[in-house]
Amino acid sequence: MRIGILSDTHDYLEMVDAAVGQLNRERVDLVLHAGDYISPFVIPRLANLRSP
């Protein structure tokens, strides 16, 4: 099982997009966000993850 871990994404939308792209390329089975996503604008971008 491949697990991706994110944290402190805040409102760094370009970095969130890059992380989501990398996690999708790596085909992780599970993504955990350890907190501090702060901005509601981040949530739709995280919805682009292909794993639960």
VENMO-V52439 format. One record per pair of residues at least 24 apart in sequence whose ideal C-beta (glycine too) atoms are under 6 Angstrom apart, sorted by the first residue. I is the first residue (numbers start at 0). J is the second residue. D is the distance in Angstrom with one decimal. If there is no record, write none. Layout:
i=I j=J d=D
i=I j=J d=D
This chain:
i=0 j=28 d=4.8
i=1 j=27 d=4.4
i=1 j=28 d=5.1
i=2 j=29 d=5.0
i=3 j=27 d=4.0
i=3 j=30 d=4.5
i=4 j=31 d=5.1
i=5 j=32 d=4.8
i=6 j=33 d=3.6
i=6 j=34 d=5.9
i=7 j=35 d=4.5
i=8 j=36 d=5.0
i=8 j=41 d=5.4
i=9 j=37 d=4.8
i=10 j=38 d=3.6
i=15 j=41 d=5.5
i=15 j=44 d=4.9
i=19 j=47 d=5.2
i=19 j=48 d=5.7
i=23 j=49 d=5.0
